[in-house]
Amino acid sequence: DTAVSQTPKYLVTQMGNDKSIKCEQNLGHDTMYWYKQDSKKFLKIMFSYNNKELIINETVPNRFSPKSPDKAHLNLHINSLELGDSAVYFCASSHADTYSSVQYFGPGTRLTVT
Amino acid sequence: KQEVTQIPAALSVPEGENLVLNCSFTDSAIYNLQWFRQDPGKGLTSLLLIQSSQREQTSGRLNASLDKSSGRSTLYIAASQPGDSATYLCAGPHTGNQFYFGTGTSLTVIP
């Protein structure tokens, strides 16, 4: 069974569009995350979220917004897409906060902005 | 701000060799350190998690150590196999709930 799933796996879109990436975890975890992996393969955290708190990496543009309809889902919505947004986006989840728990990652969504 | 560096960036070894991957971080105020592997085009798989109170963790042929005082962690892989070929990443949460990943080491094990 898939623990952390993301859709779509590939997303190609034009500049200026608005798009969403969905993430679901069936692990019963409390905290979910979004990461961006750029062309140099460097991973950066964008958001961490549980039902109590949303923590945003200060470098993330406000065009990016996480939306959580329930504890098992954390979707990433991106407004006014730019070329520099092209990257692989990974969703992850953990049982509690980042301090003590293993993070489980989804397979990634490769976003290409043309 | 935490910076996490991994050395070497790439490593190629013949099958059967023991090898060590290094991870260094600038701020010792980490709560734990996690090692992952990433296969090409795939997501990350967690390998080992070391809590800040621990010195090492072992899983099969893998052994990870943590020395907070020196800002270093190592991942030791014994008797390497071609299936170990992947990119290995270390990552640790910093105070403030920010999670920082290293730059990665690309490992190739030659049959």
Boltz contact constraints between the chains, C-beta under 6 A:
constraints:
  - contact:
      token1: [A, 41]
      token2: [B, 104]
      max_distance: 6.0
  - contact:
      token1: [A, 43]
      token2: [B, 101]
      max_distance: 6.0
  - contact:
      token1: [A, 45]
      token2: [B, 99]
      max_distance: 6.0
  - contact:
      token1: [A, 48]
      token2: [B, 97]
      max_distance: 6.0
  - contact:
      token1: [A, 55]
      token2: [B, 97]
      max_distance: 6.0
  - contact:
      token1: [A, 98]
      token2: [B, 93]
      max_distance: 6.0
  - contact:
      token1: [A, 98]
      token2: [B, 97]
      max_distance: 6.0
  - contact:
      token1: [A, 98]
      token2: [B, 99]
      max_distance: 6.0
  - contact:
      token1: [A, 99]
      token2: [B, 31]
      max_distance: 6.0
  - contact:
      token1: [A, 99]
      token2: [B, 93]
      max_distance: 6.0
  - contact:
      token1: [A, 102]
      token2: [B, 46]
      max_distance: 6.0
  - contact:
      token1: [A, 102]
      token2: [B, 49]
      max_distance: 6.0
  - contact:
      token1: [A, 105]
      token2: [B, 43]
      max_distance: 6.0
  - contact:
      token1: [A, 105]
      token2: [B, 44]
      max_distance: 6.0
  - contact:
      token1: [A, 106]
      token2: [B, 43]
      max_distance: 6.0
  - contact:
      token1: [A, 107]
      token2: [B, 43]
      max_distance: 6.0
  - contact:
      token1: [A, 108]
      token2: [B, 43]
      max_distance: 6.0
